[in-house]
Amino acid sequence: MPKERTLGGVGSKVLFENDRVKVWELLLQPGERSDVHRHELDHLLIEIGGDRVAVDPEPDTEGPYKDYLEGEVIKGMVIPVDRGGIETAVNIGTQPFHEIIVELKD
């Protein structure tokens, strides 16, 4: 049986929400980890700042990223991601990481 866990939000704070989208901001200092969170909706990741970031998926994730993944931050890049991921974002760089997450409501 999986251990109990408390899931946090997909970002640091909600910037906007209506019946079609929910927009989050994620800010992580170097070495900082986000809360473990679950992506209930398909979403867009928009990279704003930073140099290196990683996703650390939970064993029971149902999203597209099943294994730990590191990558270079490309400012302005938009990454579409399917729902289902249970994961932690990790700033593995030397600069503050800044991202906008746009959840697409069904």
GIBEL-V265301 format. One line per field, one symbol per residue. phi: phi as a letter, one per 40 degrees, with the letter a starting at -180 (. if undefined). burial: b if it has 16 or more other C-alpha atoms within 10 Angstrom, else e. A space follows every 50 residues. Layout:
phi=???
burial=???
This chain:
phi=.cccabccccacaccaaacbabbbbbbbcdgcbcccabccbdabbbcbah baabbbccdcdbccbcbdbbaccbdgcbbcbcchcbabcbcccbbdcbab bbcbcc
burial=eeeeeeeeebbbebeeeeeebbbbbbbbbbeebbbbbbbbbbbbbbbbbb bbbbbbbbeebbbebbeeeeeebeeeeeeebebbbbbbbbbbbeebbbbb bbbbee
